[in-house]
C-alpha cells in the first residue's frame, strides 16, 4: 500500500485507538501530529499514547524535545517528511494522527517556510514594551524585564508558527493521502471531553501539573496545552480545584469546536461518525473504505 493514511478530528474522539488498529491492518507506523506531544514529560494533559496502548506499533515524533527547547512547524515539516520517506522506503504505511491541523497541512501540502525568518527584529521596541508583550502571553512569566535576550527569545518561540510565507500557501497535496475524519454529535463529544478530564485527574494530572508549576518554566510548550496553565491558579490558592477543572473542560470544548472548523475548511476529509458503543464497527467501516480506495 503505497499511500499515507491521515487521521484527524477533535480531541477525545478516538483517533489514537483507530490509528493503532489501522497500523495493525495495513502494516503501518504512526507519525504524531499533535504539537504538544512532541515534548517529553507532558503526558497526561496531552493525552499522549502510553507504551501499553502502542501495542508495539512504532511511533514517530513523540517525546523528541525538552520543554525548554524550540520546535516550530518548520521543524515539524522537515522531521515529518523524513519520517514519511523512511517508512515508505521500508514498504510500510505512514499513518499520521493528531489534532494540530497546521502541522498536518504543512507536512502534506506544498507549504514553504523561510527558515531565516524565524528570528524577528525587535530593535524598535524597548525592554518595557517587550516585557508587556510577554506578559500578554503569560502573566506569570519569571523573565526579568532587563533580560532582553530572553524576552526576545520567548517571543520568537511563541510567534514561530506564524513564520509561514503567506503567498506560498497552497492546496497542492504532495503525497497520495487518504484523509479520515472522526466525528460525533456535539453532546456526545462534550460528555467525552468532560469525562476524559476527570480520568486525567485520577491518572495523576495534578502531580504532573504541579511539577511543571514548580519548575517555573513558562515556554510555549507549557502554555500551549490545555490542562497545565489552567491549574496554576489552584496551586496559587486563587481558585478552587473545581473551578480550574471546569476551565480545562470549557477550554477543551472550545478547542474541539475550533478543530472542527479548521479541518472542514482546510482539507478534503472523509468523515465517519464514531460508534462508541462498538468501536469495532467504526474500525471495520474505515478499513473497508481504505481498501476500496
N, C-alpha and C positions, 0 to 999 in steps of 0.2 A: 504494500500500500504506500505509494509514493505521494502521500498527501499529509497535510497538517490538520489536526483537529483542534479547534479553539472553543473552549467552554467559557461562557460569560453569564452574567446575571447579577442580581443584587446580593447583598450579604445574607447569609442564613438560608439559602435556597437549595443547597445540596450539591454545589459544584465539586467539592473535594471528593465526596463519595462517588459521584459519577465518573470523575477523572480516573480514579483507581480502577473501577470496573472496566472502563473502556481501554485502559492501558493493558489490562489482562487479556482482553479480547482481541486487541489489534497490535500486540507486540510493541507497546508504547512506552515512552519515557516522558515524564512530566516536567514542564517548564513553568515555574512560578511566575504569575503576572499580577502579584499583589505588592505594591510598593512598600508596604510596612513589613512584609515577611522576608524582605531582603536582609533584615538586621538580626543579629544574634541577640538572644535573651529577651526578645519581645515575642512571647509565645501565646499566652492565654488571651490577652485582649485582641490580638491579631487573628485569633482562631487558626493558628498555624497547625498544619497536619503533624500528628505525632508519629514517632517511629513505628508504633504498633499499627496505626492507621495506614501507613505507607504500603504495607503488605509486600515488602521487599521490592517495590517498584522504584527505580531510580528517579530522584528528583533533582532538578537543576535550579540554581539561583535562589536557593533558600539559605539563610544564615551565612551569607558571604561577606557581610560588613559589620563592623562595630558601630554602635550608636553615635560615636564621635566622628565617624568618617563621612566624607562627602560621597554621595551617589546620586547621579542625575538620570533623567530619562535618556540622555545621550549615552551614558554608560550602559544603561539597560539595553538600549538598542544594539550596541556592539556585542555585549555579552550574550544577549538573547539570540542574535543571529549566529554567533559562534556555536551556541548550543544546538540550534536547529540544524546547522550544517553537519555537526558532529553526529547527531542522532540519525539524520538521513543517510549519511555516509556509511553507517553501520546497518543500513536497511531496516531501521526501526521507525516507529511513528512518533513524531513530536506531538505532544498534547499540551497545549497552552491553557492554563486555567488561572482565573483570577478576576478581580473586580476593578482593577485600575485600568480604565478604558484608554487613557492617554498612553500608557505603556504599551498596550496591545496594538494600538494604531501605529505608534512609532516603530514597533517591531515588524509588523507585517506589511505596512504600506510604504510607499516611496517618500518618506519624510527625511528631509536633510537638516542637519544641525550645524551650527557654526561653533566648532569646538573652542576657538579662540575667544568667543563672545561670552564665555561663562563668567569671566571676571569683569564686573561692571565698574564704571568710573564714578566715584563718589567725591571727587575733588571739589565739587561746588557745594558740598554740604559740610556744615560744622559738626563737631563731635556731638553737640546737643541735638542737632537735627537727626543724626544717625541713631542716637540713643532713643529718640522719640519714635523713630520708625521701628526699632527693635521692640520697644515697649508695646506698640500696637499689635505686634505679632505674639509677643509673650510678655505679659505684665509682670511675670515672676522672674525675669532674667536676672542672672547674677553677674553679668558682664559689666565691668566698671565703665563709666562714661568716658574716662580718659584712655581706655584701651581701644584706640581707633582701629587697629589692625583686626582685633577680634570682632568688633562691631561690623566692619565691612565683610569679614568672612561669614559672619552669621547671616547677613542679608543676602550675600551671594548664595549661600546654602539654601536659603528659603526661596529665592527667586529663580533658581536654576531651571526649574521645569517650564519657565516661560521663555527659554532660550531657543525656541524653535524659529526658524526663518519663516515668517508668515506667508510670504509669496511663494513658498515652495510646498505648502500644504497640498496634499493630493489624495485622490481616491484610487490611485493606481496600486492594485494589490500585487505584491512581489512573489507570493507563494500560492501554490494550489491548496487552498484552505477551505475546510468545511466549518462554518460557524454554527455553534449550537448555543441557544439561549435557554436558560431555565427560568420559568416564571410561575406565579401562582396569584391568587386573588389577594388584594391588599390586606384584608382582615387576617387571613391565614399567615401571610408573611410577617405582619406586625406581631402576631402572637408568637411566632417562632423567634423573632428578634428578641422580644422581651424574655422569653424562656431561656434563650441562649445566654443572655446576660446573667440570669440567675444561676445557670450552670457554671459560668465562668467564675462567679463568686465562690461557689462550692469547690471549684478546682484550684483556688488559690490566687485569684485576681488581686485581692487586697495586698497580699505579701509581695507579689510581683510589682505592683504599682508603688508600694511603699519603698522598695529598694531603689526604684527609679527616682522617686521623690527625694530620697535621702542623698542620692548621688549628686544632686544639684546640676545635672546635665539637662540642658533645655535646647537641644539641637532639633532640627526639623524631624529627625527620626522619632523624637519623643512627642513633639507637639502635634504631629500629623495623625497618628492613630487615635481612634475613639476608644476610650477606656482607661487612659492614664491621667491626662490633664484634668479630666472631669472629677477625679478623686482627690486632687491636690487640696481643694478647699476643705475636704473632710479631715485630711491629715493636719491642716492648719486650724482645725476646730472652728471653721467659719460656716460650715454647712453640716447637716446630718448625713449619715450614710445613705439613708433612703432618698434624700434629695439628690445626692450625687449619682446614685444608681439610676434614678429616674431620668436624669440628664443624659446619662450614657444611652439609655433606651431611646430617648427622644432624638438624640443626635444620630443614632444608628438608623432610626426610621427615616429621618430626613435624608441621610446619606443614601439609603436604598432608593428613595424616590429620585435623587439626582442620578444615580447609576442607571436606572431605567431610562430616564430622559436622554442621557448621553448615548447609551448603546443604540437606542431606537433611532436617533438622529444621525449617528456616525457610521453605522455598519449595516450591511445586509445580512441579518441574522435570522436563522430558522428557530422560532420559539416553540418550546414544548412546556405544556402545563404539567407540573410535577404531581405525581400520585404519592402523597406522603403516607397514605395507608398501606401502600405496597410499592415501594420504590423500585422493585424489580420490574414492574410494568413500565416504568419510565425508562429504565436502562434498556429493556428489550425494544421499546419503540424507537429509541435513538440509535441503538445498534443496527436495527433494520434499515433505518433511514440512511445511515452512513454506508452500509453495504450497497444500497441501491444507488448511491452517488458515484 
